[in-house]
Each structure stands twice: as C-alpha cells, then as structure tokens.
Amino acid sequence: MNSLGKVGQTLRPGQHGTRRHVQKYGDQLLLVRYRYDATRQRRLTTVELLVEEVPWVPPADQIVQVRVDYEEAELRQRLKAAGARWNKELRRWETTKEVARELQLEKRLDSGRGPLYR
C-alpha cells in the first residue's frame, strides 16, 4: 500500500514554497501540499490543479412542511430562529429541507397524505 503520509503544510499559490509550481501550472494551481512519509523517510509534494470550469447553478433547496404540536414551544422557537414560517392554511411550519435535516426533523415532514393536523 502506497501511503501519501502525514500532511505537513498546505500552501496557496504565491506563498513561500510555491513559486516553482506556479511557474509550471499557472492559474490552474489551487494548492501545494507537503506530506511526510516517516516509513520511507521522504517528503512528498503534491499539487491540486483546476482541470475544468463549467457554468453551474446550485439547485434551489426544497421547501418542506413540518408537523409541530402546539405544546412544543421550544421546537417552534428553534424553527423560527432558523427562518421557518407558519402556514396557517396547512397548519404546518414551512422551511427548507436542509434546515429540517439540521434540526433533525425528518420524521416530522408532512408527506402530503392524510389529515392536515393530528
């Protein structure tokens, strides 16, 4: 097995120790890493290069409805603090799927089936 060793330094182009690599790779150079392999007693130099750049639009985060009982005041406050909004027609909190995941509310997501409020 060929281990790349422990990372000693990670340098950005223009920092001391990158000049030779900047000359060779130019604007494609993102990082230079110096790794140390104690077993083989070697310093290894690796570079990270940009090989492709294409337009990309991040997907919009999906809006989901979350069931929260009236008695769960603390959870309501956490949702409000995270930017969730109350939908009075659906009687559900609406937030992004990412926020629901961060607050560990996946099991409370409304599937769109069954009664609006339990």
N, C-alpha and C positions, 0 to 999 in steps of 0.2 A: 504494500500500500504506500502510495506516494503522498506524504503529508506536506502541506504547504507551511507548516509551522505556525508559531505564535506571531500575531501582528504586533509590530513594534511601533510604527508610525504610519499615519495616513496623511498624505500631503496633497494640497490642491495646486494646480498649475500656477507657477510664479513663486511658490515658496522655495526656500533654500533646499536644494537636493532634487529639483525637478527640471532644471534648465535643459539638460541633455534630452530629456523625454519630450519637453515642449518643442524643441528644435525638430525632433524626429516626427512627432504626431500632430503638432499644431493645435488647432481648435478642437480636434477630436478627443484630446486628452481630458479626462474628467478627474482622475485620481492616480496617485502613485502610492503604492504600499510597500513598506519594507517589512518583510517577515523573517523570522529567525527560527531555524531548524536546529535544535540543540543536539539531536541524534547524529546528524551528519555534519554538524558544526559549520553551517552555511547561512549566509544572509541571502535571502531571495528578494528580488524586486519584481513586483507585479504592477501592471498598469490597467486602468479601466478606461475603455475607449467608447466614444459615441459612434455607432456604426450606421444608425438610421434615425431620421427625424421626419415624422409624418403628422399631418393635422389629426387631432383627436379631440372630441368633445366628451367630457365625462357625462355619464348618464345621470339624469335627474333622479334624486332619491325618491323612492316611492312613498306616498302618503298612506298611512295605515290608521285604523281606528282601534282604540284600546279601551277595554271594559275596566272601569274602576267603580267600586261601590261608594256610596255617599259617605260611609263611615271612614273611609281610607283617606283622611285629610292629609297625612304626611305624603302619601303617594301622589295625591293631586298637586301638592306644593312642589314636589320634585319634577313632575311633568310640566307645570307652569314655568318653573325655573329653566327648564330645558327648551322652552319655546312652544310647547304644545298648546293647542287651542280647543276649547269646548265647543262641540257641535250639538246645539240643543235639539235639532230635528232628529238626529241619530241617537242622541243621549250617549255620546261617546267622546273621548278625548282623541283629537287628531294630531299626529306627529309623524316624523319620518321613521322609516324602518330602522335606520341607523340609531336614532335616539331610543327607540323601543328596545333594540338589542343592547345598547349601553346600560339601560335601566333594568335589563333582564325581565322584560315584559312580553316575551314571545308567546307564552302560553295564554296571555290575555288578549291577543289580537283577535278582532272580530272577523270571522270568516265570511260574513255576509249571509249566513244561513241562520235560521231560527229567529226567535223574538229579539227585538231591539234591546230589551233590558231584562235582566234576570233578577 
